Amino acid sequence: MLNILATAVLIFSLVIFYTRLCGLRSFSKMSSFDFAMTIAVGSIMGATILNKTITMGQGAFALLCLFFIQWSIAILKQKSQWVSDLIDNKPMLLMKDGEFLEANMQKCHVTKLDILSKLRESNVLNLSQIRAVIFETTGDIHVLHGDEALQSEILTGVEI
């Protein structure tokens, strides 16, 4: 039990240290790659803490490798649109000006009922209030509504 406690404290401390070194982006939920990073870190932490065949050094090195890969890809994405397009999903427009975009909904596997739920959650009272509904790269659905016109810049990078 003491070994598990010591390993847990050390491996957790390493994750905090690596996160401080590489930045909070390490655990953002901006893309499927970021999601995979979070799952992988948790898996390595759990395996290192509970699996007697994995040493603390092996777990620390595995975490270091993951954080290095994540950091390297973040740098590459900043420098290359091609890498960014390869790694990240694009946000998708599901509704525009109160109209459902059925083809985009099918691509995202989102139903009308899913969107209506989000509209209620966003206090939308009338479909005419809706300027845009966007399926974000994180899997979140955002509703933009109001009386004012939607500035085109808001939809930059969104697949229409």
C-alpha positions in Angstrom: 0.0 0.0 0.0 2.8 2.4 0.8 4.4 1.7 -2.6 1.2 2.5 -4.4 0.9 5.7 -2.4 4.5 6.8 -3.1 4.1 5.9 -6.8 0.8 7.8 -7.0 2.3 10.9 -5.4 5.4 10.8 -7.6 3.6 10.1 -10.9 1.0 12.8 -10.2 3.7 15.3 -9.3 5.4 14.4 -12.7 2.2 15.1 -14.6 1.8 18.5 -12.9 5.5 19.2 -13.6 5.2 18.2 -17.3 2.0 20.2 -17.6 3.6 23.3 -16.2 6.5 22.7 -18.6 4.5 22.1 -21.7 1.5 24.4 -20.9 -2.2 23.9 -20.2 -2.8 22.9 -23.8 -1.7 19.4 -22.7 -5.2 18.9 -21.2 -7.4 21.1 -23.4 -10.3 19.6 -25.2 -9.8 21.3 -28.5 -9.5 18.3 -30.7 -9.6 14.5 -30.9 -5.8 14.6 -30.5 -6.1 16.5 -27.2 -8.7 14.1 -26.0 -6.5 11.1 -26.8 -3.6 12.8 -24.9 -5.8 13.1 -21.8 -6.9 9.4 -22.0 -3.3 8.2 -22.6 -1.9 10.2 -19.7 -4.6 8.8 -17.4 -3.9 5.3 -18.6 -0.1 5.6 -18.1 -0.7 7.0 -14.6 -3.0 4.2 -13.6 -0.8 1.5 -15.1 2.3 2.9 -13.4 0.6 3.2 -10.0 -1.1 -0.3 -10.0 1.0 -2.5 -12.3 4.0 -4.0 -10.4 5.8 -4.8 -13.7 6.0 -1.1 -14.7 8.7 0.8 -12.9 8.4 4.4 -11.8 11.1 5.3 -14.3 9.2 3.6 -17.2 6.0 5.4 -16.3 7.9 8.8 -16.0 9.6 8.2 -19.4 6.3 7.2 -21.1 4.6 10.4 -19.8 7.6 12.5 -20.9 7.3 10.9 -24.4 3.5 11.7 -24.5 4.0 15.3 -23.4 6.9 15.7 -25.9 4.7 14.4 -28.8 1.8 16.6 -27.8 4.1 19.7 -27.5 5.8 18.9 -30.9 2.5 18.5 -32.7 1.2 21.7 -31.2 4.3 23.5 -32.6 3.8 21.8 -36.0 0.2 22.8 -36.1 1.1 26.5 -35.5 3.6 26.4 -38.3 1.7 24.3 -40.9 -1.9 24.5 -41.9 -1.6 21.0 -43.5 -0.6 19.5 -40.1 -3.4 21.3 -38.4 -6.0 20.1 -41.0 -4.6 16.6 -40.6 -4.9 16.5 -36.8 -7.9 18.7 -36.0 -11.6 18.4 -36.9 -13.2 21.4 -38.3 -16.2 22.9 -36.6 -19.4 22.3 -38.6 -22.4 24.6 -39.1 -25.7 22.8 -38.1 -28.1 25.7 -38.4 -28.0 29.1 -40.1 -30.6 31.8 -39.7 -33.1 29.4 -38.2 -32.8 26.7 -40.9 -31.5 23.2 -40.1 -28.6 22.1 -42.3 -29.6 18.4 -42.7 -26.5 17.3 -44.7 -24.1 18.8 -42.1 -26.2 17.2 -39.3 -25.8 13.8 -41.0 -22.0 14.3 -41.3 -21.8 15.0 -37.6 -24.3 12.3 -36.6 -26.4 15.0 -34.8 -30.2 14.7 -34.7 -32.8 17.5 -34.8 -33.7 16.5 -31.2 -30.0 17.0 -30.1 -30.1 20.5 -31.6 -33.5 21.3 -30.1 -32.3 20.3 -26.7 -29.3 22.7 -27.1 -31.7 25.5 -28.2 -33.8 25.0 -25.1 -30.7 25.0 -23.0 -29.7 28.3 -24.6 -33.1 29.9 -23.8 -34.1 30.2 -27.5 -37.8 31.0 -27.7 -38.1 31.1 -31.5 -36.2 29.6 -34.4 -36.1 33.0 -36.0 -33.7 34.1 -33.2 -31.1 31.6 -34.3 -28.1 33.0 -36.2 -26.0 29.9 -36.1 -25.6 26.5 -34.4 -22.1 25.2 -34.5 -20.8 21.7 -33.7 -17.4 22.5 -32.3 -14.2 20.4 -32.6 -14.6 19.5 -28.9 -18.1 17.9 -29.5 -19.8 20.8 -27.9 -22.8 22.4 -29.7 -22.9 26.2 -29.4 -26.0 28.3 -30.2 -25.6 31.9 -31.4 -28.9 33.7 -31.2 -30.2 37.2 -30.9 -31.7 40.1 -32.9 -28.4 41.4 -34.3 -26.9 40.0 -37.6 -24.0 37.5 -37.2 -20.6 38.9 -38.1 -19.0 36.7 -40.7 -15.7 36.6 -38.7 -17.4 34.6 -36.1 -17.7 31.7 -38.6 -14.1 31.7 -39.6 -12.9 28.2 -39.9 -16.4 26.7 -39.6 -17.3 24.3 -42.4 -20.6 25.5 -43.9 
